C-alpha cells in the first residue's frame, strides 16, 4: 500500500509538471486507488477495528484502577446525642460472677425499681465529646486490581468478534478497490472510444468534404444538379455537428477520468491507448469453478465474516446466562483513620476477595434474548446463501456477455471490411459516372456506422473482460 501511494504521488507530480503527459491504464488505477476518499475512509475503519481488537484482548488481563476522593463536611460526627451514664458491675465471690451495682430498698432488701427500671448505685460517665470526631476534611483513596476468572465465554467471544470485524473491514476495502478499478477502466476506455470516434468523425468529415468539392466541380461542368450539391452539403453539416458532439463528449470523458483518478478535472493528459489503431485483445477462458469464485469474492468473504460475527454475538448473549467469577484485590487509605478512632491521620489496609454472579430467574428475558441473537445469525446465513445463488447467475451472465462481445467484435470487423470495399466501389463508380452522389453518401454512412460499431465492440470486449474478472474474483491490480 505504501509503495502504491508513492508511485501514485510521483505520477501526479509528473502530470502536474507537464502540460501533456502519456498515462497508462495501470497509472490511472494507481492514482485512483491512492486518491480515492472512500478508500481512505476504509483505511481508517481498518485502523479502528485493529484498536478494538486490541481492546478486546486486554479483557483477559487484570485491570488496575486508582481512585481518590475528598469530601468537606460542614459538621462533625457524633455517635451519641448527649453524655452517657453506663451501669457498673462488681465481682460476686459467692456466685463467682459479676453483678450490677444496684440501689437496694432498705425495707425489702430488694433492688429498687423506678418506672419498671432498676436504679444503678454507681455509673460510668461516657461524655459526648469522647464520641465526637472531626470529619470536616475526609480523604479516601483505593488501588483496585480486578481479574476476570470466568465470564461465561464472553471475553473469548468478544475477541473473536473484533478479529472478524477487522477482517471484515479489510474485505470491504478490497471490494471498494475492485469497484474503483472497474470505474477507472470504464472511464479510461470511454476516453479511448471517444478519441477513436473523434478520428473517425474527422475522417468522415474529410470524405464528405472531398465529395462536396467533386460535386461542386461537376456542377460547374453541368454534369451534376443543385439538388445533388444540397444533399452533400446537408450531410457535411451533419458530419460537422457529429464531430462537435464527439469533441464535447471527449472533453467531458477526460474530465470524468481525471476526477476518478483524483486529479483536478481540468488536468490534461494523453492516454497510452488512445492513438492505437488496433487494441490488443487477450482471449480468456470462460470456464470457471464456482467454488473458487466463492472463495475469491470479497463480498462473499464479507458475508461469511458477518455470519461469524453474529454467531459470536449469540455466544455473548449466552454468557449472560452463565455464572461469572471475578477476583478482586484492593488497597485503601482514609483520613480520618477509620481503623484507629477516627484520628486525623492516614490509615489503610488491603483486602482480597472474589465475586460470583449466578443468574437464577429473569422471567425468560435472557433466554429470549439469546434466541433472538440466534435468529439474527440465521438471517445472516440465509443472506449468504442467497448471495451465492445470485453470484452464480451473475457469473453466468458475465460469461455470456463476454462471449457475445467477442462474437460481436468479430462480426463488426467483417462488416467493416465489407463497408470499406463498398465505399471504394462507390467512389470508383462515382468517378466513372455509374453511381450517384446518394450512392456515395450511403456508402460513406455505412462505412461510418461500421467503424463506429467496431469501436464500440472493441471497447465492450475490454469492459466485459474486466467485469468477468470482477465477478469471478480474479481482478488483478
VEXDREN-2710 file (C-alpha; in Angstrom, 1 decimal):
% VEXDREN-2710
k/r/px/py/pz
1/UNK/0.0/0.0/0.0
2/UNK/2.9/2.4/0.8
3/UNK/4.6/1.5/-2.5
4/UNK/1.3/2.2/-4.3
5/UNK/0.9/5.6/-2.7
6/UNK/4.5/6.6/-3.6
7/UNK/4.0/5.6/-7.2
8/UNK/0.7/7.5/-7.5
9/UNK/2.3/10.6/-5.9
10/UNK/5.1/10.5/-8.4
11/UNK/2.6/10.2/-11.3
12/UNK/0.6/13.1/-10.0
13/UNK/3.8/15.3/-9.8
14/UNK/4.8/14.2/-13.3
15/UNK/1.3/15.1/-14.7
16/UNK/1.3/18.4/-13.0
17/UNK/4.7/19.3/-14.2
18/UNK/3.9/18.6/-17.9
19/UNK/1.0/20.1/-19.9
20/UNK/0.7/16.9/-21.9
21/UNK/1.7/13.5/-20.4
22/UNK/1.1/10.0/-21.5
23/UNK/-0.7/7.9/-18.8
24/UNK/-1.3/4.2/-19.0
25/UNK/-4.3/2.3/-17.6
26/UNK/-2.2/1.0/-14.6
27/UNK/-1.1/4.5/-13.8
28/UNK/-4.7/5.7/-13.7
29/UNK/-5.6/2.8/-11.5
30/UNK/-2.7/3.6/-9.1
31/UNK/-3.7/7.3/-8.9
32/UNK/-7.4/6.4/-8.3
33/UNK/-6.6/4.0/-5.5
34/UNK/-4.2/6.4/-3.9
35/UNK/-6.6/9.4/-4.0
36/UNK/-10.0/7.9/-3.5
37/UNK/-11.6/9.4/-0.4
38/UNK/-13.8/6.3/0.3
39/UNK/-10.7/4.1/0.3
40/UNK/-9.1/6.4/2.8
41/UNK/-12.2/6.1/5.0
42/UNK/-11.9/2.3/4.8
43/UNK/-8.2/2.6/5.8
44/UNK/-9.3/4.5/9.0
45/UNK/-12.0/1.8/9.6
46/UNK/-9.4/-0.9/9.4
47/UNK/-7.3/1.1/11.9
48/UNK/-10.2/1.5/14.3
49/UNK/-11.0/-2.2/14.0
50/UNK/-7.4/-3.0/15.0
51/UNK/-7.7/-0.9/18.1
52/UNK/-11.0/-2.6/19.0
53/UNK/-9.3/-6.0/18.6
54/UNK/-6.5/-5.0/21.0
55/UNK/-9.1/-3.6/23.4
56/UNK/-10.9/-6.9/23.5
57/UNK/-7.6/-8.8/24.0
58/UNK/-6.9/-6.6/27.1
59/UNK/-10.0/-8.0/28.8
60/UNK/-8.0/-11.2/29.5
61/UNK/-5.6/-9.3/31.7
62/UNK/-6.2/-7.8/35.2
63/UNK/-7.4/-4.2/35.3
64/UNK/-5.8/-1.8/37.8
65/UNK/-7.6/1.3/38.9
66/UNK/-6.7/4.1/41.2
67/UNK/-9.4/6.1/42.9
68/UNK/-9.1/9.2/45.1
69/UNK/-11.7/11.4/46.7
70/UNK/-12.0/14.4/49.0
71/UNK/-15.2/15.5/50.9
72/UNK/-15.7/18.5/53.1
73/UNK/-18.4/18.1/55.8
74/UNK/-19.9/21.2/57.5
75/UNK/-20.4/19.4/60.8
76/UNK/-18.6/17.0/63.0
77/UNK/-19.7/13.4/63.5
78/UNK/-21.0/12.4/66.9
79/UNK/-22.1/8.8/67.8
80/UNK/-24.3/10.0/70.7
81/UNK/-26.6/12.9/71.3
82/UNK/-25.5/13.6/74.9
83/UNK/-23.3/12.3/77.8
84/UNK/-23.9/8.6/78.5
85/UNK/-24.2/7.0/82.0
86/UNK/-23.3/3.4/81.9
87/UNK/-24.2/0.9/84.8
88/UNK/-21.2/-0.8/86.5
89/UNK/-20.7/-4.4/87.8
90/UNK/-18.9/-5.8/90.8
91/UNK/-17.5/-9.3/91.3
92/UNK/-19.6/-11.6/93.5
93/UNK/-17.4/-14.2/95.3
94/UNK/-20.3/-16.4/96.1
95/UNK/-21.6/-16.5/92.6
96/UNK/-18.2/-16.3/91.0
97/UNK/-19.5/-13.8/88.6
98/UNK/-20.3/-10.2/88.1
99/UNK/-23.5/-8.5/89.3
100/UNK/-24.8/-5.0/88.6
101/UNK/-24.3/-2.4/91.3
102/UNK/-27.9/-1.5/92.1
103/UNK/-29.7/0.6/94.8
104/UNK/-31.3/-1.7/97.5
105/UNK/-34.7/-1.0/99.0
106/UNK/-34.0/-0.8/102.8
107/UNK/-37.5/-2.0/103.6
108/UNK/-37.4/-5.1/101.4
109/UNK/-33.7/-5.6/100.7
110/UNK/-34.6/-5.9/97.0
111/UNK/-33.2/-3.8/94.1
112/UNK/-35.1/-0.6/93.8
113/UNK/-37.1/-0.1/90.6
114/UNK/-38.4/3.2/89.3
115/UNK/-40.9/3.0/86.4
116/UNK/-40.0/-0.6/86.0
117/UNK/-36.3/0.0/85.6
118/UNK/-33.5/-0.9/88.1
119/UNK/-31.6/2.0/89.6
120/UNK/-27.8/1.6/89.4
121/UNK/-25.9/2.7/92.5
122/UNK/-22.8/3.6/90.5
123/UNK/-22.4/4.6/86.9
124/UNK/-19.5/5.2/84.4
125/UNK/-19.6/8.5/82.6
126/UNK/-19.1/8.4/78.8
127/UNK/-19.0/12.1/77.7
128/UNK/-20.4/13.1/74.3
129/UNK/-17.1/14.8/73.5
130/UNK/-15.3/11.5/73.6
131/UNK/-17.5/10.1/70.8
132/UNK/-17.4/13.3/68.6
133/UNK/-15.0/13.2/65.7
134/UNK/-13.6/15.8/63.4
135/UNK/-14.7/14.8/59.9
136/UNK/-14.7/18.2/58.3
137/UNK/-12.0/17.1/55.8
138/UNK/-12.3/13.5/54.6
139/UNK/-9.7/12.0/52.2
140/UNK/-10.0/8.5/50.7
141/UNK/-8.1/6.5/48.1
142/UNK/-8.1/3.0/46.8
143/UNK/-5.9/0.9/44.4
144/UNK/-8.0/-1.9/43.0
145/UNK/-7.0/-4.9/40.9
146/UNK/-9.7/-6.9/39.1
147/UNK/-9.0/-10.2/37.4
148/UNK/-11.8/-11.9/35.4
149/UNK/-11.6/-15.7/36.0
150/UNK/-14.7/-16.9/34.2
151/UNK/-17.2/-14.7/32.4
152/UNK/-19.3/-17.3/30.7
153/UNK/-17.3/-17.2/27.4
154/UNK/-18.0/-13.5/26.9
155/UNK/-14.4/-12.4/26.6
156/UNK/-13.4/-15.1/24.1
157/UNK/-16.5/-14.3/22.0
158/UNK/-15.7/-10.6/22.0
159/UNK/-12.1/-11.3/20.9
160/UNK/-13.5/-13.4/18.0
161/UNK/-15.9/-10.6/17.1
162/UNK/-13.3/-8.0/17.0
163/UNK/-10.9/-10.2/15.0
164/UNK/-13.6/-10.9/12.4
165/UNK/-14.6/-7.2/12.4
166/UNK/-11.0/-6.3/11.4
167/UNK/-11.0/-8.9/8.6
168/UNK/-14.4/-7.6/7.5
169/UNK/-13.1/-4.0/7.3
170/UNK/-10.3/-5.2/5.1
171/UNK/-12.6/-7.3/2.9
172/UNK/-14.9/-4.3/2.5
173/UNK/-11.9/-2.2/1.5
174/UNK/-10.9/-4.8/-1.1
175/UNK/-14.5/-4.7/-2.5
176/UNK/-14.2/-1.0/-2.8
177/UNK/-10.9/-1.3/-4.6
178/UNK/-12.4/-3.5/-7.2
179/UNK/-15.3/-1.0/-7.7
180/UNK/-12.8/1.8/-8.1
181/UNK/-10.7/-0.2/-10.6
182/UNK/-13.8/-1.0/-12.6
183/UNK/-14.9/2.6/-12.7
184/UNK/-11.4/3.7/-13.7
185/UNK/-11.3/1.1/-16.5
186/UNK/-14.8/2.2/-17.7
187/UNK/-13.8/5.9/-17.8
188/UNK/-10.4/5.1/-19.4
189/UNK/-11.9/3.1/-22.2
190/UNK/-14.6/5.6/-22.7
191/UNK/-12.0/8.2/-23.4
192/UNK/-10.2/5.8/-25.8
193/UNK/-13.5/5.0/-27.5
194/UNK/-14.4/8.7/-28.0
195/UNK/-10.9/9.5/-29.2
196/UNK/-11.3/6.8/-31.8
197/UNK/-14.7/8.2/-32.8
198/UNK/-13.2/11.7/-33.0
199/UNK/-10.7/10.5/-35.5
200/UNK/-13.5/8.6/-37.3
201/UNK/-15.7/11.7/-37.3
202/UNK/-12.8/13.8/-38.7
203/UNK/-12.2/11.2/-41.4
204/UNK/-15.9/11.2/-42.2
205/UNK/-15.9/15.0/-42.5
206/UNK/-12.9/14.7/-44.8
207/UNK/-14.7/12.2/-47.0
208/UNK/-17.8/14.3/-47.3
209/UNK/-15.8/17.5/-47.9
210/UNK/-14.0/15.7/-50.7
211/UNK/-17.3/14.6/-52.2
212/UNK/-18.6/18.1/-51.8
213/UNK/-15.7/19.5/-53.8
214/UNK/-16.2/16.9/-56.5
215/UNK/-19.9/17.7/-56.8
216/UNK/-19.2/21.5/-56.9
217/UNK/-16.7/20.8/-59.8
218/UNK/-19.3/18.6/-61.6
219/UNK/-22.0/21.3/-61.0
220/UNK/-19.7/23.8/-62.8
221/UNK/-19.3/21.3/-65.7
222/UNK/-23.0/20.7/-65.8
223/UNK/-23.0/17.0/-65.0
224/UNK/-24.5/17.5/-61.5
225/UNK/-27.5/19.3/-60.2
226/UNK/-28.0/21.8/-57.5
227/UNK/-30.0/19.2/-55.6
228/UNK/-27.0/16.9/-55.6
229/UNK/-24.9/19.6/-54.0
230/UNK/-27.5/20.5/-51.4
231/UNK/-27.7/16.8/-50.4
232/UNK/-24.0/16.6/-49.9
233/UNK/-24.0/20.0/-48.0
234/UNK/-26.6/18.7/-45.6
235/UNK/-24.5/15.6/-45.0
236/UNK/-21.4/17.7/-44.4
237/UNK/-23.3/19.8/-41.9
238/UNK/-24.5/16.7/-40.1
239/UNK/-20.9/15.4/-40.1
240/UNK/-19.6/18.6/-38.5
241/UNK/-22.4/18.5/-35.9
242/UNK/-21.5/14.9/-35.1
243/UNK/-17.8/15.9/-34.8
244/UNK/-18.7/18.7/-32.4
245/UNK/-20.7/16.4/-30.2
246/UNK/-17.8/13.9/-30.2
247/UNK/-15.3/16.6/-29.3
248/UNK/-17.6/17.8/-26.4
249/UNK/-18.1/14.2/-25.2
250/UNK/-14.4/13.5/-25.3
251/UNK/-13.7/16.6/-23.2
252/UNK/-16.3/15.5/-20.6
253/UNK/-15.0/12.0/-20.6
254/UNK/-11.4/13.3/-19.9
255/UNK/-12.8/15.3/-17.0
256/UNK/-14.6/12.3/-15.6
257/UNK/-11.4/10.2/-15.9
258/UNK/-9.4/12.9/-14.1
259/UNK/-12.0/13.1/-11.4
260/UNK/-12.0/9.3/-10.9
261/UNK/-8.2/9.4/-10.7
262/UNK/-8.3/12.1/-8.0
263/UNK/-6.9/14.8/-10.2
264/UNK/-8.3/18.3/-11.0
265/UNK/-10.9/18.0/-13.7
266/UNK/-9.0/20.4/-16.0
267/UNK/-5.9/18.2/-15.9
268/UNK/-4.7/17.5/-19.4
269/UNK/-3.0/14.2/-20.2
270/UNK/-2.9/11.7/-23.1
271/UNK/-3.8/8.0/-22.6
272/UNK/-1.4/5.4/-23.8
273/UNK/-4.0/3.6/-25.8
274/UNK/-5.9/6.4/-27.4
275/UNK/-3.7/6.6/-30.5
276/UNK/-3.5/2.9/-31.2
277/UNK/-5.1/1.7/-34.5
278/UNK/-6.0/-1.7/-33.1
279/UNK/-6.2/-2.6/-29.4
280/UNK/-4.7/-5.9/-28.5
281/UNK/-7.4/-8.3/-27.3
282/UNK/-6.5/-11.1/-24.9
283/UNK/-8.9/-14.1/-25.0
284/UNK/-9.7/-15.6/-21.7
285/UNK/-11.3/-18.9/-20.8
286/UNK/-14.9/-18.5/-19.6
287/UNK/-14.8/-21.8/-17.7
288/UNK/-14.8/-21.1/-14.0
289/UNK/-15.1/-23.2/-10.9
290/UNK/-18.0/-21.7/-8.8
291/UNK/-16.4/-22.8/-5.5
292/UNK/-13.2/-20.9/-6.5
293/UNK/-15.4/-17.9/-7.3
294/UNK/-17.0/-18.0/-3.8
295/UNK/-13.5/-18.2/-2.2
296/UNK/-12.2/-15.3/-4.3
297/UNK/-15.2/-12.9/-4.0
298/UNK/-14.7/-10.2/-1.3
299/UNK/-18.5/-9.7/-0.9
300/UNK/-18.9/-13.5/-0.1
301/UNK/-16.0/-13.3/2.3
302/UNK/-17.6/-10.2/4.0
303/UNK/-20.9/-12.1/4.4
304/UNK/-19.2/-15.1/5.8
305/UNK/-17.4/-12.9/8.3
306/UNK/-20.7/-11.1/9.2
307/UNK/-22.3/-14.5/9.8
308/UNK/-19.4/-15.5/12.1
309/UNK/-19.8/-12.2/14.0
310/UNK/-23.5/-12.7/14.6
311/UNK/-22.8/-16.3/15.8
312/UNK/-20.3/-14.9/18.3
313/UNK/-22.8/-12.3/19.4
314/UNK/-25.1/-15.1/20.2
315/UNK/-22.4/-16.5/22.4
316/UNK/-22.0/-13.2/24.2
317/UNK/-25.7/-13.3/24.9
318/UNK/-25.4/-16.8/26.1
319/UNK/-22.6/-15.8/28.6
320/UNK/-25.2/-13.7/30.4
321/UNK/-27.0/-16.9/31.4
322/UNK/-23.8/-18.5/32.8
323/UNK/-22.0/-17.9/36.1
324/UNK/-19.4/-15.2/36.2
325/UNK/-16.4/-15.2/38.6
326/UNK/-14.1/-12.2/39.3
327/UNK/-11.2/-12.0/41.7
328/UNK/-10.6/-8.6/43.4
329/UNK/-7.7/-7.2/45.4
330/UNK/-7.7/-3.7/46.8
331/UNK/-5.5/-1.4/49.0
332/UNK/-7.4/1.5/50.5
333/UNK/-6.4/4.6/52.5
334/UNK/-8.5/7.0/54.5
335/UNK/-8.2/10.2/56.6
336/UNK/-9.6/10.3/59.3
337/UNK/-8.3/6.9/60.1
338/UNK/-11.4/4.7/60.4
339/UNK/-9.2/1.9/61.8
340/UNK/-7.9/3.9/64.8
341/UNK/-10.6/6.0/66.4
342/UNK/-11.1/8.4/63.5
343/UNK/-7.9/10.2/64.2
344/UNK/-7.0/12.9/61.7
345/UNK/-4.2/10.9/60.1
346/UNK/-3.9/8.5/57.2
347/UNK/-4.6/4.8/57.8
348/UNK/-5.1/2.0/55.4
349/UNK/-5.5/-1.8/54.8
350/UNK/-5.8/-4.2/52.0
351/UNK/-8.4/-6.8/51.1
352/UNK/-8.7/-9.8/48.8
353/UNK/-11.8/-11.4/47.6
354/UNK/-13.9/-12.9/44.8
355/UNK/-17.3/-12.2/43.4
356/UNK/-19.6/-14.8/41.9
357/UNK/-22.7/-13.9/39.9
358/UNK/-25.1/-16.7/39.1
359/UNK/-28.2/-15.8/37.0
360/UNK/-31.2/-17.7/38.5
361/UNK/-34.5/-16.3/37.2
362/UNK/-35.3/-13.5/34.8
363/UNK/-38.7/-14.5/33.6
364/UNK/-37.4/-15.7/30.3
365/UNK/-35.7/-12.4/29.4
366/UNK/-32.2/-13.8/28.9
367/UNK/-33.3/-16.9/27.1
368/UNK/-35.5/-14.9/24.7
369/UNK/-32.6/-12.5/24.1
370/UNK/-30.3/-15.5/23.3
371/UNK/-32.9/-16.9/20.8
372/UNK/-33.2/-13.5/19.1
373/UNK/-29.5/-13.4/18.6
374/UNK/-29.5/-16.9/17.2
375/UNK/-32.3/-15.8/14.8
376/UNK/-30.1/-12.9/13.6
377/UNK/-27.2/-15.3/13.0
378/UNK/-29.6/-17.5/10.9
379/UNK/-30.7/-14.4/8.9
380/UNK/-27.0/-13.7/8.0
381/UNK/-26.6/-17.3/6.9
382/UNK/-29.6/-17.0/4.7
383/UNK/-28.3/-13.8/3.2
384/UNK/-25.0/-15.6/2.5
385/UNK/-26.9/-18.5/0.8
386/UNK/-29.0/-16.0/-1.3
387/UNK/-25.9/-14.1/-2.3
388/UNK/-24.2/-17.3/-3.6
389/UNK/-27.2/-18.1/-5.7
390/UNK/-27.2/-14.5/-7.2
391/UNK/-23.5/-14.7/-7.8
392/UNK/-23.9/-17.9/-9.8
393/UNK/-26.4/-16.1/-12.0
394/UNK/-24.1/-13.0/-12.2
395/UNK/-21.2/-15.2/-13.3
396/UNK/-23.3/-16.9/-16.0
397/UNK/-24.4/-13.5/-17.3
398/UNK/-20.9/-12.2/-17.3
399/UNK/-19.7/-15.3/-19.3
400/UNK/-22.5/-14.9/-21.8
401/UNK/-21.8/-11.1/-22.2
402/UNK/-18.1/-11.8/-22.7
403/UNK/-18.6/-14.4/-25.3
404/UNK/-21.3/-12.3/-27.0
405/UNK/-18.9/-9.3/-27.1
406/UNK/-16.2/-11.4/-28.8
407/UNK/-18.7/-12.6/-31.5
408/UNK/-19.9/-9.1/-32.0
409/UNK/-16.4/-7.8/-32.3
410/UNK/-15.6/-10.4/-35.0
411/UNK/-18.8/-9.5/-36.9
412/UNK/-18.0/-5.8/-36.8
413/UNK/-14.6/-6.4/-38.2
414/UNK/-16.0/-8.4/-41.0
415/UNK/-18.7/-5.7/-41.6
416/UNK/-16.0/-3.0/-41.7
417/UNK/-14.1/-4.9/-44.4
418/UNK/-17.3/-5.0/-46.5
419/UNK/-18.1/-1.4/-45.8
420/UNK/-14.7/-0.3/-46.8
421/UNK/-14.9/-2.3/-50.1
422/UNK/-18.4/-0.9/-50.7
423/UNK/-17.1/2.7/-50.2
424/UNK/-14.2/2.1/-52.5
425/UNK/-16.5/0.7/-55.3
426/UNK/-19.0/3.6/-54.8
427/UNK/-16.2/6.2/-55.1
428/UNK/-14.8/4.5/-58.2
429/UNK/-18.2/4.2/-59.7
430/UNK/-18.9/7.9/-58.9
431/UNK/-15.7/9.0/-60.6
432/UNK/-16.7/6.9/-63.6
433/UNK/-20.2/8.2/-63.6
434/UNK/-22.0/5.0/-63.0
435/UNK/-23.1/5.8/-59.4
436/UNK/-24.9/8.8/-57.9
437/UNK/-24.0/11.1/-55.0
438/UNK/-26.7/9.3/-53.0
439/UNK/-24.9/6.0/-53.5
440/UNK/-21.6/7.5/-52.3
441/UNK/-23.3/9.1/-49.3
442/UNK/-25.0/5.9/-48.4
443/UNK/-21.6/4.0/-48.7
444/UNK/-19.9/6.7/-46.5
445/UNK/-22.7/6.5/-43.9
446/UNK/-22.4/2.7/-43.9
447/UNK/-18.6/3.0/-43.5
448/UNK/-19.0/5.4/-40.6
449/UNK/-21.5/3.1/-38.9
450/UNK/-19.3/0.0/-39.4
451/UNK/-16.3/1.8/-37.9
452/UNK/-18.4/3.1/-35.0
453/UNK/-19.8/-0.3/-34.3
454/UNK/-16.3/-1.8/-34.4
455/UNK/-15.0/0.8/-31.9
456/UNK/-17.9/0.1/-29.6
457/UNK/-17.5/-3.7/-29.9
458/UNK/-13.7/-3.4/-29.2
459/UNK/-14.3/-1.3/-26.0
460/UNK/-17.1/-3.6/-25.0
461/UNK/-14.7/-6.6/-25.1
462/UNK/-12.4/-4.8/-22.8
463/UNK/-15.1/-3.8/-20.3
464/UNK/-16.7/-7.3/-20.4
465/UNK/-13.3/-8.8/-19.8
466/UNK/-12.8/-6.6/-16.7
467/UNK/-16.3/-7.3/-15.5
468/UNK/-15.9/-11.0/-15.8
469/UNK/-12.6/-10.7/-13.8
470/UNK/-14.5/-8.7/-11.2
471/UNK/-17.4/-11.1/-10.8
472/UNK/-15.2/-14.2/-10.7
473/UNK/-12.9/-12.6/-8.1
474/UNK/-9.8/-12.7/-10.4
475/UNK/-9.4/-9.0/-11.0
476/UNK/-5.7/-8.1/-10.5
477/UNK/-4.4/-4.7/-9.7
END
